[in-house]
């Protein structure tokens, strides 16, 4: 599908209107995002967009590098902040700055890219990608990668949009990824220094997004109307 530049611009316009600031908010040093004070309930369900320093669109605005959501099953108890906390990692506790990439696919992708970029041992990458706990000989090296992942994701600006309905969250995520993916004609190319170019998954390298699913799908133009309505009626 050929993506018209105007469609992508309209998409960014809707999301940019989510907040009265010119730049997306960032994490704070106290473990809460800058926009946390406007979240009225801990169980907030939302769609999210992540950005990365140095990743710009042709007009100079921030390029989306990941679209995500959570709680897409009827039995899920995941919340917005709980999911963001899994991505960001730990700020305090026994392993400050660490995290668990086996509980966050976003962390797994970023960590694999760091390992490949820095030419770390191949068996470390194999251990990192193993869904089970690694043997002791790689545990300390994985902990070092976890801290690097936390620093990288913790520096990412992001936006969220309240989307209470599970079906709507899935619909927006799927179509957002399909619209933005370079594999389906998305116009916003990653910079030459984008970390995702070292990703282990070809879908990430090709799409310009830290996403694997839906990067070769087709978006439904009508989803922009739904997005506009959600932005307009946000609480």
N, C-alpha and C positions, 0 to 999 in steps of 0.2 A: 504494500500500500504506500502510495506517495503521500508524505506528510506536508501539508501546506504550512509555510512559516507562520501564517496568521493564526492557525489553530494552536500551534505550540505557544505562541505569544499570548493568546487568550487564556490558555491553561495557566501559564505563569502569572498572568494578571489576576486571575481569580484567587490563586494561592497567596500572592503578595498582598491582596486585600484582606487577608486573614488577620493581620496585625497592623497597627498604625506606625510601624517602624520601617525604615528603609532597608534594614538588614535583618535576616532571620536571627532569632535568639540563640544563645549558646548555653552550655551547661554552666552552673556556678560552682565555686569551690566548696559549697556546702551540700552538694549532692542533689540540688533541686534545679530545674531548668528556670530560666529567666521568666518564663510565662507561668510558672507554677502557681502564683497567687490567684490567677483567674481560673484555675481548675476547681470547681465547687465540690467535687466528690472524688474520693480515692479510686472509685470504680469506673472512672471515665473511660469510655471506649472511643477510639479515634483512628484516623488515618494520618500517616506521618510522611514527611519529606525530609531528606537529609541533603546537606550541601557540603562542599569541601573547599578550603582555602585554595586559591589558584585556579579553581574550575569556574570558568565564565562562559556565558553565551556570547554570541556575536555582538549584542547590544551592550555588553558589559555587565549585565545582571548575573546573579548567581545561577550556575547550572545545577539542576537536580542530579544527585548521584545515587540516590536510593529512594524508592517508594515502598512503604510498608504499612502493616496494620497488625492486628492481633485478635485473639478470641474469635476465630472463624468457625468453631464447632460449638454445638449446643451445650456441651459439658465444660467448656473452657472457663476458668476463673481468672484468666489473665486480665490485667488492667494496663492502661496507658503507661503509668509511671513504672509499674513493675517490669514491663517489657523494656522500656528505655533504660532502666537500671541494669537489666541483664546485658544490654548492648554496651553500656558505658563501663561496667565493671565496678569494683569495690573502691571506695574512698578510705575506709577505715577497716578495723578488724585485724585478723591475723595476717592477712595479705593485702595491705593497702596498695592500691594501684593495680592489683591483679584482677582476675575475672575467670569466667568459665566459658570457653568457646564451645564446649559441648552442649551448652544450654542456649547458645545464640549463634545461628548460622551466619549472621552478619560478622560476628567476631571471628568465626572460623575462616570466612573468606578473606578478611583483612589480614589475619595472621598468616595465612598461606601466602599471600602476596608479599608480605614483609620477609618471610623466609626465602622466597624465590628471589626477591630483589637483592637481598643481602648475601646471596649465595651461601646460605647455611647448609649444613649436611642434609643430603637427601633423605636419610632415615629419620631426621627430625621432622621433615615434611610428612613422611608416612605416618609417624607417630601422631602428629598434629591432626591429621585427617582421620585417624582412627577414632571411631565413636566411643571406644572403651578407654578406660584409664591406661595411660602408657606405663611401661616398665620404669622402675626407679631411675635408670640411667638417663632417661630423657625428661624426667619430671622437672628438674631444676631449669633445664633449657626451655621447656614449655612455659614455665613460670616467667621467665625473662620475656618471652614473646607475648605472653598475656599482658604484661605491663606496657609493652610497646603498643599493643592493640588498644589498651585503655587510653593511652596518650593520644593516639590517632583519632579514635572515635570521639573521645572527650573534647577534642578541638573542633568538632563538626557543628556548624550551626544547623538548626532544624526548625521545622514548622509542624504544627498538629492542627487537625480539624475535627471537632466533635462529630462523630457519626455513630449514633446509638444502635442502628439496625445492623445486625451481622451480615445480611445479604448485601446491604449498601456498601459496607466496608470492603468486602471481597470484590464487588463490582468496580469500585473506585480504584482499588489497588491493581487489579488486572488490567484495566483500561489505561491507567496512568503509565504503567510500565510499558505497555504496547505502544502508546503514543510517544514516549520519550526514547525508546530503544533505537540505537543507531542501526541495529540489524533489520529494522523494518522501515528505515528511512528517516528516523529522527534526526533533525538538523543540528543538534547541539553536540558537537564532537568533544571528546575528552582532550585535555592538554597532553602534550608530549611527556610531561612529567607525572601524569596521574598514576597513583599507586596501583590502580586497578589494571593497568597494562601488564602487571606482573602476576595477575591472578592465576590461580591454578585452573579455574574453570574458563573455558573458551567463551561461554555465554557472557561472562563479565567483561572479558577483554573486548569482545565484539560489540556489545551493547552500549558500553560506556556507563553502565550502572552496576551497583553492587547488588544485583538481582540475577537470578538464574531462571526462575519460572516466568512465563508470559513474555519473555523478551523477543520471541518470534511470532507473537500473536498479532491480531488486528484489533484496533480500538474501534469502539462504536461512537461516532461523533455525538450522539445524543447524551453521552455521559457528561459532557461539558455543561449541559443544562442542569443536570442533577447536582454537579459540583457547585455551580453558581447559586443554586437554591440553598444548598447546605451552608455556603459561605454567608449568604444574605441573612439566613435565619439562625446563625450560630448563637449560642447562649454563653 
